[in-house]
């Protein structure tokens, strides 16, 4: 069965009485080059165990199964389980795991389903869960690589440089923990039903060591969040709003200057090294 052929897809879904769920952000691929390219970009080989999230009817799953040692595909929509049982019947190295990826213990899941293999993640993520799922995949610190198809604007935000209009706290978070690379774009015409936005495939390679020596990681990210909480305002105003109850504005101003930053700088102009220096200075005044 060609899982990217629109006629075969419609027949499959009709046979199983399946209806698309808008709340789950379901869009199935109808361009066969896309799952092939995503699976290739993931770097999966027989030494790898792949965690896939949201397999849908399984076109990416099949491509991953051809490359990887094993694939554990987590699917929330139980209406898709009998469809996947049919479409993946020839893939002996695939296990479909019913469940919500946000409620699963990822390290335990990998240990149970993909033992002895190098774990990587690969998925065509629903747009509405992109940020929490990526956060969970990154913070569990289990994966050698994370390759996902997401909304193009989010992919650009993750890869954005300081000063860019789409640069934000999530950009810093992803770039601190990983090396992100935007690989290629996928148009709406490649999906059924067609979404209203363009997608992009992004590969995140977790860093072995942080890009910057930090005084304390928790404080670093508190400073990052405070710096972006009030865009279009100066860094000093953002820090005052977040930390004003712990320190007066003058002390915060001096911390900014000691970090080698202009008093009038805005948070979106700072990169990881600048945020690290600022966090170190703020720690000195007991923030």
Residue pairs with C-beta under 8 A, 6 or more apart in sequence:
1 8
1 12
1 87
2 8
2 32
3 9
3 29
3 57
3 58
3 59
3 62
3 87
4 29
4 30
4 31
4 32
4 34
4 35
4 59
5 30
6 30
6 192
9 28
9 30
9 57
9 192
12 18
12 57
12 83
12 86
12 87
13 57
13 83
16 79
16 82
16 83
16 86
18 79
18 80
18 83
19 79
20 26
20 193
21 77
23 128
24 76
24 77
24 126
25 126
25 127
25 128
25 129
26 56
26 77
26 126
27 191
27 192
27 193
27 194
27 195
28 56
28 57
28 59
28 191
28 192
29 35
29 56
29 59
29 60
29 124
29 190
29 191
29 192
30 190
30 191
30 192
31 186
31 189
31 190
32 59
34 149
34 186
34 190
35 59
35 60
35 62
35 63
35 124
36 63
37 184
37 201
38 60
38 63
38 122
38 124
38 147
38 149
38 201
39 60
39 63
39 64
39 66
39 67
39 122
40 63
40 67
41 147
41 183
41 201
41 203
42 50
42 64
42 67
42 120
42 122
42 145
42 147
42 203
43 120
43 145
43 147
44 50
44 64
44 67
44 68
44 120
44 122
45 67
45 68
45 69
46 67
46 68
46 69
47 69
47 117
47 118
48 67
48 68
48 69
48 117
48 118
48 119
48 120
48 144
49 68
49 69
49 70
49 71
49 72
49 110
49 113
49 114
49 115
49 117
49 118
49 119
49 120
50 64
50 68
50 70
50 71
50 72
50 114
50 119
50 120
50 121
50 122
51 72
51 74
51 106
51 109
51 110
51 113
51 114
51 119
51 120
51 121
51 122
51 143
52 60
52 61
52 64
52 71
52 72
52 73
52 74
52 121
52 122
52 123
53 73
53 74
53 101
53 121
53 123
53 125
53 133
54 74
54 75
54 76
54 101
54 123
54 124
54 125
54 126
55 61
55 73
55 74
55 75
55 80
55 84
55 96
56 80
56 124
57 80
57 83
57 84
57 87
58 73
58 83
58 84
58 87
58 88
60 122
60 123
60 124
61 71
61 73
61 84
61 88
61 91
61 94
62 87
62 88
62 91
64 71
64 122
65 71
65 88
65 91
65 93
65 94
68 93
68 117
69 93
69 114
69 117
70 93
70 94
70 95
70 113
70 114
70 117
71 91
71 93
71 94
71 95
72 94
72 95
72 97
72 109
72 110
72 113
72 114
73 84
73 88
73 94
73 95
73 96
73 97
74 97
74 98
74 99
74 101
74 104
74 109
75 81
75 84
75 96
75 97
75 98
75 99
76 98
76 99
76 100
76 101
78 98
81 96
81 98
84 96
85 96
88 94
88 96
95 113
97 104
97 109
97 113
101 129
101 133
101 136
102 129
102 132
102 133
102 136
106 136
106 137
106 140
106 142
107 140
107 142
110 119
110 142
118 144
119 142
119 143
119 144
120 143
120 144
120 145
120 146
120 147
121 137
121 143
121 145
121 146
121 147
121 148
122 146
122 147
122 148
123 133
123 147
123 148
123 149
124 148
124 149
125 133
125 134
125 148
125 149
125 150
127 150
127 151
127 154
127 195
127 197
130 148
130 150
130 151
130 154
131 154
131 170
134 146
134 148
134 150
134 158
134 174
134 204
135 173
137 143
137 146
138 146
138 173
138 174
138 177
138 178
138 204
138 206
139 177
141 206
143 206
144 205
144 206
145 203
145 204
145 205
145 206
146 178
146 203
146 204
146 205
146 206
147 201
147 202
147 203
147 204
148 201
148 202
148 204
149 186
149 199
149 200
149 201
149 202
150 199
150 200
150 202
151 197
151 198
151 199
151 200
152 185
152 197
152 198
152 199
152 200
153 166
153 197
155 182
155 200
155 201
155 202
156 166
156 182
156 200
157 166
157 167
157 168
157 170
157 171
158 170
158 171
158 174
158 175
158 180
158 202
158 204
159 171
159 180
159 181
159 182
159 202
160 166
160 167
160 168
160 171
161 167
161 271
162 268
162 269
162 270
162 271
162 274
163 268
163 269
167 268
168 228
168 268
169 221
169 224
169 225
169 227
169 228
172 221
172 224
172 272
172 275
173 221
173 224
174 180
174 204
175 211
175 272
176 207
176 210
176 211
176 212
176 220
176 272
177 206
177 207
178 204
178 205
178 206
178 207
179 204
179 205
179 207
180 202
180 203
180 204
180 205
181 202
181 203
181 204
181 205
182 200
182 201
182 202
183 200
183 201
183 202
183 203
184 200
184 201
185 198
185 199
185 200
185 201
186 198
186 199
186 200
186 201
187 198
187 199
188 194
188 195
188 196
188 197
188 198
188 199
190 199
191 199
210 217
211 272
212 272
212 273
212 276
213 276
214 220
214 276
214 279
214 280
215 276
215 279
215 280
215 283
216 279
216 283
219 279
219 282
219 283
219 287
220 275
220 276
220 279
222 242
223 239
223 275
223 278
223 279
223 282
224 267
224 275
225 242
226 238
226 239
226 241
226 242
226 243
226 267
227 235
227 238
227 239
227 267
227 268
227 270
227 275
228 238
228 267
228 268
229 238
229 241
229 242
230 237
230 238
230 241
231 266
231 267
231 268
232 266
233 266
234 263
234 264
234 265
234 266
235 256
235 261
235 265
235 266
235 267
235 270
235 278
236 249
236 252
236 253
236 256
236 263
236 264
238 267
239 252
239 255
239 256
239 282
240 249
240 252
243 252
243 282
243 287
244 252
246 286
246 287
247 282
247 285
247 286
247 287
251 285
252 282
252 285
253 263
255 278
255 281
255 282
255 284
255 285
256 263
256 265
256 278
256 281
257 263
258 281
259 274
259 277
259 278
259 280
259 281
260 274
260 277
261 270
261 274
261 277
261 278
270 278
